[in-house]
Amino acid sequence: MQITDEQFCDEVLNSNQPVLVDFWASWCPPCKMMEPVIERLQTELASEAKIVAVNIDRNSRTAGQFAVNSVPTFIAFKNGQLVARQTGAATENQLRNLIEQAKAA
């Protein structure tokens, strides 16, 4: 699910589920490479965690707030708190690990 700066607080910070945020850009080849992995995890883990995407070019306020300087960057949140982050293309297992860290926090 794509979200905007305006939706970030409701969808991520106020979520009662752990949330993995995918900060991406349309011009980023590794971001495009991650799309099928993200979609697969969204479907598989829908009952356990929320996965959302933030386009940094359209939502620079949120990207700046979390010091996203390169993409893709993945940040896991729980109860509005940043739990873990990883920058660069990631394996499916690495993303699962971020979600697990958020669930355990």
ZIHU-V242960 format. One record per backbone hydrogen bond with DSSP energy under -1.0 kcal/mol. NH is the residue of the N-H (numbers start at 1). CO is the residue of the C=O. E is the energy in kcal/mol with one decimal. If there is no record, write none. Layout:
BEGIN
nh=NH co=CO e=E
nh=NH co=CO e=E
END
This chain:
BEGIN
nh=3 co=53 e=-2.7
nh=8 co=4 e=-1.3
nh=11 co=7 e=-3.0
nh=12 co=8 e=-2.6
nh=13 co=8 e=-1.3
nh=14 co=9 e=-2.4
nh=15 co=12 e=-1.2
nh=19 co=77 e=-2.5
nh=20 co=50 e=-2.7
nh=21 co=75 e=-3.2
nh=22 co=52 e=-2.9
nh=23 co=73 e=-3.2
nh=24 co=54 e=-2.3
nh=28 co=25 e=-1.5
nh=32 co=28 e=-1.8
nh=33 co=29 e=-2.1
nh=34 co=30 e=-1.4
nh=38 co=34 e=-2.5
nh=39 co=35 e=-2.7
nh=40 co=36 e=-2.1
nh=41 co=37 e=-2.4
nh=42 co=38 e=-2.6
nh=43 co=39 e=-2.0
nh=44 co=40 e=-2.6
nh=45 co=41 e=-2.9
nh=48 co=45 e=-1.7
nh=49 co=45 e=-2.7
nh=50 co=18 e=-2.9
nh=52 co=20 e=-2.4
nh=53 co=1 e=-2.9
nh=54 co=22 e=-2.8
nh=56 co=24 e=-2.9
nh=59 co=55 e=-1.5
nh=63 co=59 e=-1.8
nh=64 co=60 e=-2.6
nh=65 co=61 e=-2.2
nh=66 co=62 e=-1.5
nh=67 co=64 e=-1.6
nh=68 co=63 e=-2.9
nh=69 co=67 e=-1.0
nh=73 co=23 e=-1.8
nh=74 co=86 e=-3.4
nh=75 co=21 e=-2.2
nh=76 co=84 e=-3.1
nh=77 co=19 e=-3.0
nh=78 co=81 e=-2.1
nh=81 co=78 e=-2.1
nh=83 co=76 e=-3.4
nh=84 co=76 e=-1.2
nh=86 co=74 e=-2.5
nh=88 co=72 e=-3.9
nh=95 co=91 e=-2.0
nh=96 co=92 e=-2.4
nh=97 co=93 e=-2.1
nh=98 co=94 e=-1.8
nh=99 co=95 e=-2.1
nh=100 co=96 e=-2.8
nh=101 co=97 e=-2.5
nh=102 co=98 e=-1.9
nh=103 co=99 e=-2.5
nh=104 co=100 e=-2.1
nh=105 co=101 e=-1.1
END
